[in-house]
Amino acid sequence: MLSTRKEKYFRAVRRLFTTLDQNSDGGITKQEFEQAWDNPVLQTVFDALEISASDAWQLFTELDSDGSGEVDVDEFLEGCMSIKGPARSIDVVRIKKDLLRLRQRLEYL
């Protein structure tokens, strides 16, 4: 049963991504994401997925690891799944990003 819930959540997040990706290029830009907050229907979807506005915005900025202003579908799905459930904190995503940066820096030493 847990697997079914997770699958439903995954499908709902994928539909949300498709809705947010207004130009269907496979990525959500900062502008597309900001426009979503003007849409009450999308706000309701985020609420239903148990993703608060502050968590969603922080998640977007954290997942944009290269600073391009765009997040692809895999990054978005992974991020949304990571803030679902008991370990909801955006800090988990931030820690993963920090560890990746640290690993990259250590490779250059």
N, C-alpha and C positions, 0 to 999 in steps of 0.2 A: 504494500500500500504506500509506503514511503517513496518507493521508486516512482509510482504513478504520480504522486504529488510533485516530485522533482521534475518529472517529464512535463507535466502541465505548466509548471513555473517556467521551465526552459522554453516551451513553445510560446508562452505569453511574453517572455522577454524578447524572443526573436521577432514576434509580431510588433512589439513596441519599437524595436530597432528599425524595422522596415518602415514604420510610420514616421519615425524621426528622420530617417534618411530620405529627405524630400526629393533629392535629385537621383536617387537610386544608384549611386556610384559605389556603394559598398562601404561607405564611411559616414560618420556623423561629424559635421563640423561644429565648431563652437557656436556659430550663428544658428545652425539648425537646432542645436540643443537649447539655446536661449529662447528661440521662438516657441519651443514646446511649452515653456512656462506661461506663455500667453494663451495657451489652449486649455480650457478647463477639462476637456475630455482626457487629454494626456495627463493632466495632474491627477485625475481620478485613477487612471491606469497605474501611475507610479504609486499612489496610495494603496491600491489593491495589491500591488506587488510588494508592499511593505518597504518601499524605498522613499525615505523622506526627501524633501526638496534639498536640504543641505547635504545629505549623504549623496544624492544623485549628482549634484554639482561638484562636490569634492571628488567623487568617483571619476567623473569625466576628466577633471584636471589631472588627477593622479594617473589615469590610464593613458593620457597623452604623453607618453614617456619621451618622445622625440621633440615635443614642443611644436608640432606641426599644426595644432589646432584641430586635429581630426582623430577620431577613434574608430577602428574597424570593428566588424561584427564579432569576431572572436574575442577581442579585448573587452568589448562591451558585455558579452555574455558571461565571460569569466568573472568580470568585476561584479556584475549583478548577482551572480551565484555566490560570490564570496561574501556579500553583505546580507545574504538571506540566512535566517535561522539564528541560533545562539551566538555565533561569532559574527554578528552584524556590523561590528564596528568598522568604520572606514579606515581605522588605524591598521587593520590587518593588510589592507591594500597598500597603504602607505609604507608599511614595513617591507612588504615584498618589493616595492619599487626601490626603496632605499638599499635593500640588499643587492638588487640587480646593479644599481649604480656603483656600489662598493666593489662588487665583483669585477665590473668593467674597469674601474680605476686600478684595482690590484693587478689586472692583466697587463697594464701598461707599465708597471714598475719593473 
